[in-house]
Amino acid sequence: MPLTMANIGEPVVIRRITGRDQVRRHLAELGFVADSTVTVLNRLAGNLILQVKDSRVALDSTLASRIMI
């Protein structure tokens, strides 16, 4: 299921990332890689605030829907 469906505060493991190579590369640069753990911290106007490793990252729902958990 996509990351947009994850519950707030629950750590989830990324299984795969879909989309074009450019999109996957951009997400990998932000720390979104397969088998890593992310936590949804908050939802604001359809966007997600995520904890990735030691960083907080904001993603819009379009990009977050490319991340499968």
LUMNU-283930 format. One line per 8 residues: number of its first residue (from 1); their letters; for each residue x, y negated, z of N, C-alpha, C, O. Coordinates in nm, 2 decimals. Layout:
BEGIN
NUM> A> X Y Z X Y Z X Y Z X Y Z  ...
***
This chain:
BEGIN
1> MPLTMANI> 0.08 0.12 0.00 0.00 0.00 0.00 0.09 -0.12 0.00 0.20 -0.12 0.04  0.04 -0.24 -0.05 0.12 -0.36 -0.05 0.14 -0.42 0.08 0.07 -0.40 0.18  0.25 -0.50 0.09 0.28 -0.56 0.22 0.17 -0.66 0.27 0.16 -0.69 0.38  0.10 -0.71 0.17 -0.01 -0.80 0.21 -0.12 -0.74 0.30 -0.19 -0.81 0.37  -0.12 -0.61 0.31 -0.22 -0.53 0.39 -0.16 -0.49 0.53 -0.23 -0.43 0.61  -0.04 -0.53 0.55 0.02 -0.49 0.68 -0.04 -0.57 0.80 -0.08 -0.69 0.77  -0.04 -0.52 0.91 -0.10 -0.59 1.03 0.01 -0.68 1.09 0.13 -0.65 1.08  -0.03 -0.79 1.14 0.06 -0.89 1.21 0.12 -0.82 1.33 0.06 -0.77 1.41
9> GEPVVIRR> 0.25 -0.84 1.34 0.33 -0.79 1.45 0.37 -0.64 1.44 0.44 -0.59 1.53  0.33 -0.57 1.34 0.36 -0.43 1.33 0.48 -0.41 1.23 0.47 -0.45 1.11  0.59 -0.36 1.28 0.70 -0.33 1.19 0.67 -0.23 1.08 0.61 -0.12 1.12  0.70 -0.25 0.96 0.67 -0.16 0.85 0.80 -0.14 0.77 0.89 -0.22 0.77  0.81 -0.02 0.70 0.93 0.01 0.62 0.89 -0.01 0.47 0.79 0.04 0.43  0.98 -0.07 0.40 0.96 -0.09 0.26 0.99 0.04 0.18 1.10 0.10 0.20  0.90 0.08 0.11 0.92 0.21 0.03 0.97 0.18 -0.11 1.06 0.25 -0.16  0.92 0.08 -0.18 0.97 0.04 -0.31 0.92 -0.10 -0.34 0.83 -0.16 -0.28
17> ITGRDQVR> 0.99 -0.16 -0.44 0.95 -0.29 -0.49 0.92 -0.28 -0.64 1.00 -0.23 -0.72  0.81 -0.34 -0.68 0.77 -0.33 -0.82 0.79 -0.47 -0.88 0.82 -0.57 -0.82  0.78 -0.47 -1.02 0.79 -0.59 -1.09 0.91 -0.59 -1.18 0.98 -0.49 -1.19  0.93 -0.70 -1.25 1.05 -0.72 -1.34 1.18 -0.71 -1.26 1.18 -0.73 -1.14  1.29 -0.69 -1.33 1.42 -0.68 -1.27 1.45 -0.81 -1.20 1.51 -0.81 -1.09  1.41 -0.93 -1.26 1.44 -1.06 -1.20 1.37 -1.07 -1.07 1.43 -1.13 -0.97  1.25 -1.03 -1.06 1.17 -1.04 -0.93 1.23 -0.95 -0.83 1.25 -0.99 -0.71  1.26 -0.82 -0.87 1.33 -0.73 -0.77 1.46 -0.78 -0.72 1.49 -0.77 -0.60
25> RHLAELGF> 1.54 -0.84 -0.81 1.67 -0.89 -0.77 1.65 -1.01 -0.67 1.73 -1.02 -0.57  1.56 -1.10 -0.70 1.53 -1.21 -0.61 1.49 -1.16 -0.47 1.54 -1.22 -0.37  1.40 -1.07 -0.47 1.36 -1.01 -0.34 1.47 -0.94 -0.26 1.48 -0.95 -0.14  1.56 -0.87 -0.34 1.67 -0.81 -0.28 1.77 -0.91 -0.22 1.83 -0.89 -0.11  1.79 -1.03 -0.28 1.87 -1.13 -0.23 1.82 -1.19 -0.10 1.89 -1.24 -0.02  1.68 -1.19 -0.09 1.62 -1.23 0.04 1.62 -1.13 0.15 1.59 -1.16 0.26  1.67 -1.00 0.11 1.67 -0.90 0.22 1.57 -0.79 0.20 1.56 -0.70 0.29  1.48 -0.80 0.10 1.38 -0.70 0.08 1.43 -0.59 0.00 1.43 -0.60 -0.13
33> VADSTVTV> 1.48 -0.48 0.06 1.53 -0.36 -0.01 1.46 -0.24 0.04 1.41 -0.24 0.15  1.46 -0.13 -0.04 1.39 -0.01 0.00 1.46 0.04 0.13 1.58 0.03 0.15  1.37 0.10 0.22 1.41 0.16 0.34 1.45 0.06 0.45 1.50 0.10 0.56  1.43 -0.07 0.43 1.45 -0.17 0.54 1.32 -0.20 0.61 1.21 -0.17 0.55  1.33 -0.25 0.73 1.21 -0.28 0.81 1.18 -0.43 0.81 1.27 -0.51 0.82  1.05 -0.46 0.79 1.01 -0.60 0.79 0.88 -0.61 0.89 0.81 -0.51 0.91  0.86 -0.72 0.94 0.75 -0.75 1.03 0.68 -0.87 0.98 0.74 -0.98 0.96  0.54 -0.86 0.97 0.46 -0.98 0.94 0.44 -1.06 1.07 0.38 -1.01 1.16
41> LNRLAGNL> 0.49 -1.18 1.07 0.48 -1.26 1.19 0.35 -1.35 1.18 0.29 -1.37 1.29  0.31 -1.39 1.06 0.19 -1.48 1.06 0.14 -1.48 0.91 0.22 -1.45 0.82  0.02 -1.52 0.90 -0.04 -1.55 0.77 -0.09 -1.69 0.77 -0.17 -1.74 0.85  -0.05 -1.77 0.67 -0.09 -1.91 0.66 -0.13 -1.94 0.51 -0.06 -1.93 0.42  -0.26 -1.96 0.50 -0.32 -2.00 0.37 -0.29 -1.90 0.26 -0.26 -1.93 0.14  -0.29 -1.77 0.29 -0.26 -1.66 0.20 -0.11 -1.63 0.19 -0.08 -1.53 0.12  -0.03 -1.71 0.25 0.12 -1.68 0.24 0.16 -1.60 0.37 0.09 -1.61 0.47  0.27 -1.53 0.36 0.31 -1.45 0.47 0.44 -1.50 0.53 0.53 -1.53 0.45
49> ILQVKDSR> 0.45 -1.51 0.66 0.58 -1.54 0.73 0.63 -1.40 0.78 0.56 -1.33 0.85  0.75 -1.36 0.73 0.80 -1.23 0.76 0.94 -1.24 0.83 1.01 -1.33 0.82  0.96 -1.14 0.92 1.09 -1.12 0.99 1.16 -1.01 0.91 1.12 -0.90 0.90  1.28 -1.05 0.85 1.36 -0.96 0.77 1.50 -0.97 0.82 1.56 -1.07 0.82  1.54 -0.85 0.88 1.67 -0.85 0.95 1.67 -0.96 1.05 1.59 -0.95 1.14  1.76 -1.06 1.05 1.77 -1.16 1.15 1.71 -1.29 1.10 1.75 -1.40 1.15  1.63 -1.29 0.99 1.58 -1.41 0.93 1.43 -1.41 0.92 1.37 -1.31 0.92  1.38 -1.53 0.91 1.23 -1.55 0.88 1.22 -1.60 0.74 1.29 -1.69 0.70
57> VALDSTLA> 1.13 -1.53 0.66 1.11 -1.57 0.52 0.97 -1.59 0.50 0.88 -1.51 0.55  0.93 -1.69 0.42 0.79 -1.71 0.38 0.78 -1.66 0.23 0.86 -1.70 0.15  0.68 -1.58 0.21 0.65 -1.53 0.07 0.50 -1.56 0.04 0.42 -1.55 0.12  0.48 -1.60 -0.09 0.34 -1.61 -0.13 0.28 -1.47 -0.15 0.35 -1.37 -0.16  0.15 -1.47 -0.16 0.08 -1.34 -0.17 0.12 -1.26 -0.30 0.11 -1.14 -0.30  0.15 -1.33 -0.40 0.19 -1.27 -0.53 0.32 -1.19 -0.51 0.32 -1.07 -0.56  0.42 -1.25 -0.46 0.54 -1.18 -0.43 0.53 -1.07 -0.33 0.58 -0.96 -0.35  0.45 -1.09 -0.22 0.43 -0.99 -0.12 0.36 -0.87 -0.17 0.38 -0.76 -0.12
65> SRIMI> 0.27 -0.89 -0.27 0.20 -0.78 -0.32 0.29 -0.68 -0.41 0.25 -0.57 -0.43  0.41 -0.73 -0.44 0.50 -0.65 -0.52 0.58 -0.55 -0.43 0.65 -0.46 -0.47  0.58 -0.58 -0.30 0.65 -0.50 -0.20 0.56 -0.39 -0.14 0.45 -0.42 -0.08  0.59 -0.26 -0.17 0.51 -0.15 -0.12 0.56 -0.09 0.01 0.68 -0.07 0.02  0.47 -0.07 0.10 0.51 -0.01 0.23 0.46 0.13 0.25 0.48 0.19 0.35
***
